[in-house]
Amino acid sequence: MAITHYWRVFMTFLRNSLVRDMTFRWNFIINSISSLSWVFMNLGFYILIFHQIGSHGELAPQSGWRQYEFFVFLSTTLLINSIVQTFFMPNAEEFSELIRRGGLDFALVKPIDTQFLISLYEVDWSSLANFVFGLCLLSYSLYRLDYHPGWFQVVAYPFYVICGVVILYSLMIALASTSIWLGRNQSLYNFWFYLTNFSRYPMEIYRGPVGDWLRRIFTFLVPVLVVVNVPARLLAKPLEPEHWWLMLYALAATVGSFALGRWIFLKALDSYRSASS
């Protein structure tokens, strides 16, 4: 199936989901407000912290992230997570129900890649409220920074945001695929939230005997620490030698994560024997 065909199918998914959300507009508005409320509470929490330590103080001792540098980090987190929540999370949440009710049988006979179909069938438009707010916070934070990124950093930033989305999606689809073996795997899906919580903070805070091990595990074994750290550093800080190797590693981690997630998904499908068997 040609790429243009996949694009038309994806646009159909977008349109159908938008029609569904606009049919229940108050539900859409309430979901958007609820999502933004959580963001405002987190932002207010960090504003209180920097009010106590001063705008030029660092979030943690020797972390190197001052107020508006960290707000670039926070806005990058919002952008990446909102994309994942908009396009992939609704479908991952329904995957076990798709198996239980026999919907996966129908997906398998469609003349389209099954992973593409079950990953993008539903779109949660209300989650894009966080994306819009993240763009506003990012623009304001960059305006208040003493440092101004160069053209390479500005161009590379959206690319590495996409890399972060791919890494989180790969982890999500790998965990969702285990539903084929386990039936209902809600606890494993919750495990995705526990793991991705580590991506919400700069890797410099992971210090000491325990922190060093956590940084190694969530950089090299489960590479969630590179999801936000790499694109945020591109805009918030001048490029230094250690940033270059981290950028190269992020590319390798993106390719490796997607390949592993794809392999687990296909391996799980090989074990599927339809809902009637």
C-alpha positions as CSV (number, residue, x, y, z in Angstrom):
1,M,0.0,0.0,0.0
2,A,1.5,3.4,-1.1
3,I,2.4,6.1,1.4
4,T,-0.3,8.3,-0.1
5,H,-2.9,5.7,0.7
6,Y,-1.8,5.6,4.3
7,W,-1.9,9.3,4.4
8,R,-5.5,9.4,3.2
9,V,-6.5,6.7,5.7
10,F,-4.9,8.7,8.5
11,M,-6.7,11.9,7.4
12,T,-10.0,9.9,7.5
13,F,-9.2,8.9,11.1
14,L,-8.5,12.5,11.9
15,R,-11.8,13.7,10.4
16,N,-13.9,11.0,11.9
17,S,-12.5,11.6,15.4
18,L,-13.0,15.3,15.0
19,V,-16.7,14.8,14.0
20,R,-17.1,12.5,17.0
21,D,-15.6,15.0,19.4
22,M,-17.6,17.9,18.0
23,T,-20.8,15.8,18.3
24,F,-20.3,15.9,22.1
25,R,-18.8,19.4,22.4
26,W,-19.3,19.9,26.1
27,N,-17.4,16.7,26.7
28,F,-14.6,17.9,24.5
29,I,-14.5,21.3,26.3
30,I,-14.5,19.7,29.8
31,N,-11.7,17.2,28.8
32,S,-9.6,20.1,27.5
33,I,-10.2,22.2,30.6
34,S,-9.4,19.2,32.8
35,S,-6.2,18.5,31.0
36,L,-5.1,22.1,31.2
37,S,-6.0,22.3,34.9
38,W,-3.4,19.6,35.6
39,V,-0.8,21.5,33.6
40,F,-1.5,24.8,35.4
41,M,-1.2,23.1,38.8
42,N,2.2,21.7,37.8
43,L,3.4,25.0,36.4
44,G,2.2,26.8,39.5
45,F,4.1,24.3,41.7
46,Y,7.4,25.1,39.8
47,I,6.8,28.8,39.9
48,L,6.5,28.6,43.7
49,I,9.8,26.7,43.8
50,F,11.6,29.2,41.7
51,H,10.0,32.1,43.7
52,Q,11.7,30.6,46.8
53,I,15.2,30.1,45.2
54,G,15.1,33.0,42.8
55,S,14.8,33.0,39.0
56,H,18.6,32.5,38.6
57,G,18.7,29.7,41.1
58,E,18.9,26.1,39.9
59,L,16.0,23.6,40.3
60,A,18.4,21.2,42.2
61,P,21.9,21.7,43.4
62,Q,24.4,21.6,40.5
63,S,21.5,20.7,38.1
64,G,22.3,23.6,35.8
65,W,18.6,24.2,35.0
66,R,17.4,27.7,35.9
67,Q,13.9,29.0,35.8
68,Y,13.3,29.7,32.1
69,E,15.7,26.9,31.0
70,F,13.5,24.5,33.0
71,F,10.4,26.0,31.5
72,V,11.7,25.1,28.1
73,F,12.2,21.6,29.5
74,L,8.6,21.6,30.9
75,S,7.1,22.9,27.6
76,T,9.0,20.2,25.7
77,T,7.5,17.6,28.0
78,L,4.0,19.0,27.3
79,L,4.6,18.9,23.5
80,I,5.8,15.3,23.4
81,N,3.2,14.0,25.9
82,S,0.3,15.7,24.2
83,I,1.2,14.2,20.9
84,V,1.4,10.7,22.4
85,Q,-1.9,11.3,24.3
86,T,-3.6,12.6,21.2
87,F,-2.7,10.0,18.7
88,F,-1.6,6.8,20.5
89,M,-2.9,6.6,24.0
90,P,-6.6,6.2,23.2
91,N,-5.8,3.2,20.9
92,A,-3.4,1.6,23.4
93,E,-6.0,1.8,26.1
94,E,-8.5,0.0,23.9
95,F,-6.2,-2.7,22.6
96,S,-7.0,-5.3,25.2
97,E,-10.8,-4.7,24.6
98,L,-10.2,-5.0,20.9
99,I,-8.8,-8.5,21.5
100,R,-11.5,-9.5,24.0
101,R,-14.4,-8.4,21.8
102,G,-12.9,-9.9,18.6
103,G,-12.2,-6.5,16.9
104,L,-8.6,-7.5,16.2
105,D,-9.9,-10.3,13.9
106,F,-11.4,-7.6,11.7
107,A,-8.3,-5.4,11.9
108,L,-6.1,-8.4,10.7
109,V,-8.1,-8.9,7.5
110,K,-7.9,-5.2,6.5
111,P,-5.6,-4.4,3.5
112,I,-3.4,-2.2,5.6
113,D,-0.7,-2.6,8.2
114,T,-2.3,-3.8,11.4
115,Q,0.0,-1.8,13.7
116,F,-0.8,1.4,11.8
117,L,-4.5,0.7,12.0
118,I,-4.7,-0.1,15.7
119,S,-2.3,2.7,16.7
120,L,-4.1,5.6,14.9
121,Y,-7.7,4.6,14.6
122,E,-8.9,7.1,17.3
123,V,-7.6,10.6,17.9
124,D,-8.2,12.5,21.1
125,W,-8.4,16.1,19.9
126,S,-8.9,17.5,23.4
127,S,-5.3,16.5,24.4
128,L,-4.0,19.1,21.9
129,A,-5.0,21.8,24.4
130,N,-1.7,20.9,26.2
131,F,0.2,21.1,22.9
132,V,-1.1,24.7,22.3
133,F,-0.2,25.7,25.8
134,G,3.2,24.1,25.5
135,L,3.9,26.1,22.4
136,C,2.9,29.3,24.2
137,L,5.1,28.5,27.3
138,L,8.0,27.5,25.0
139,S,7.8,30.8,23.1
140,Y,7.6,32.9,26.3
141,S,10.5,31.0,27.9
142,L,12.7,31.4,24.9
143,Y,12.0,35.1,24.9
144,R,13.1,35.3,28.6
145,L,16.2,33.3,28.2
146,D,19.6,35.1,28.3
147,Y,20.8,32.6,25.7
148,H,19.4,32.4,22.2
149,P,19.7,29.2,20.2
150,G,21.2,29.1,16.7
151,W,19.5,28.0,13.5
152,F,20.8,24.4,13.8
153,Q,19.2,24.0,17.2
154,V,15.9,25.5,16.1
155,V,15.8,23.2,13.1
156,A,16.9,20.1,15.1
157,Y,14.4,20.7,17.9
158,P,11.2,19.5,16.2
159,F,13.1,16.5,14.8
160,Y,14.2,15.4,18.3
161,V,10.7,16.0,19.6
162,I,9.5,13.5,17.0
163,C,12.2,11.1,18.2
164,G,10.9,11.4,21.7
165,V,7.4,10.7,20.6
166,V,8.6,7.6,18.7
167,I,10.5,6.3,21.8
168,L,7.4,6.7,24.0
169,Y,5.1,5.2,21.4
170,S,7.4,2.2,21.0
171,L,7.3,1.5,24.7
172,M,3.6,1.9,24.7
173,I,2.9,-0.5,21.8
174,A,5.3,-3.0,23.3
175,L,3.4,-3.1,26.6
176,A,0.0,-3.0,24.8
177,S,1.1,-6.0,22.7
178,T,1.4,-8.1,25.8
179,S,-2.4,-8.1,26.0
180,I,-2.4,-10.9,23.4
181,W,-0.5,-13.1,25.8
182,L,-2.0,-11.9,29.1
183,G,-5.5,-11.0,28.1
184,R,-6.0,-7.9,30.3
185,N,-2.8,-6.1,31.1
186,Q,-3.9,-2.9,32.8
187,S,-1.2,-3.2,35.4
188,L,1.5,-3.4,32.7
189,Y,-0.1,-0.4,30.9
190,N,0.1,1.6,34.1
191,F,3.8,0.6,34.2
192,W,4.2,2.8,31.2
193,F,3.2,5.8,33.3
194,Y,5.6,4.9,36.0
195,L,8.5,4.5,33.5
196,T,7.8,7.8,31.7
197,N,7.7,9.7,34.9
198,F,11.4,9.6,34.8
199,S,11.4,11.5,31.5
200,R,9.8,14.5,33.2
201,Y,13.0,15.7,35.0
202,P,16.5,16.7,33.8
203,M,18.9,13.8,34.0
204,E,21.3,15.9,36.1
205,I,19.1,15.4,39.2
206,Y,19.9,11.6,39.1
207,R,23.0,11.7,41.2
208,G,24.5,9.6,44.0
209,P,24.6,5.8,44.5
210,V,20.9,5.4,43.6
211,G,20.6,8.2,41.1
212,D,23.6,7.1,39.0
213,W,22.1,3.7,38.5
214,L,18.7,5.2,37.7
215,R,20.3,7.4,35.1
216,R,22.1,4.5,33.4
217,I,19.0,2.3,33.4
218,F,16.7,4.9,32.0
219,T,19.2,6.2,29.5
220,F,20.6,2.9,28.1
221,L,18.2,0.1,29.0
222,V,14.9,2.0,28.8
223,P,15.9,5.3,27.1
224,V,13.1,7.5,28.5
225,L,15.6,10.1,29.8
226,V,16.6,11.1,26.3
227,V,13.0,11.7,25.3
228,V,12.8,15.3,26.7
229,N,16.4,16.0,27.7
230,V,17.8,16.0,24.2
231,P,15.3,18.4,22.5
232,A,15.1,20.7,25.6
233,R,18.9,21.1,25.8
234,L,19.0,22.1,22.1
235,L,17.0,25.2,22.8
236,A,17.8,26.0,26.5
237,K,21.6,25.6,26.5
238,P,24.6,26.2,24.3
239,L,25.8,23.1,22.5
240,E,28.7,21.4,24.3
241,P,30.7,18.2,23.4
242,E,28.6,16.0,25.7
243,H,25.4,17.2,23.9
244,W,26.6,15.8,20.6
245,W,27.1,12.3,21.8
246,L,23.7,12.4,23.5
247,M,22.1,13.6,20.2
248,L,23.7,10.7,18.3
249,Y,22.7,8.3,21.0
250,A,19.1,9.6,20.8
251,L,19.0,8.7,17.1
252,A,20.2,5.2,17.8
253,A,17.7,4.8,20.7
254,T,14.8,6.0,18.5
255,V,15.6,3.4,15.8
256,G,16.3,0.7,18.3
257,S,13.1,1.4,20.3
258,F,10.9,1.4,17.2
259,A,12.4,-1.8,15.9
260,L,12.0,-3.5,19.2
261,G,8.4,-2.4,19.6
262,R,7.6,-3.5,16.1
263,W,9.2,-6.9,16.7
264,I,7.3,-7.4,19.9
265,F,4.0,-6.5,18.2
266,L,4.6,-8.8,15.3
267,K,5.7,-11.6,17.7
268,A,2.5,-11.1,19.7
269,L,0.4,-11.3,16.5
270,D,2.0,-14.6,15.6
271,S,0.6,-15.9,18.9
272,Y,-2.9,-14.6,18.3
273,R,-5.5,-17.3,17.5
274,S,-8.6,-15.1,17.1
275,A,-11.3,-14.4,19.7
276,S,-13.2,-17.5,18.8
277,S,-10.3,-20.0,19.4
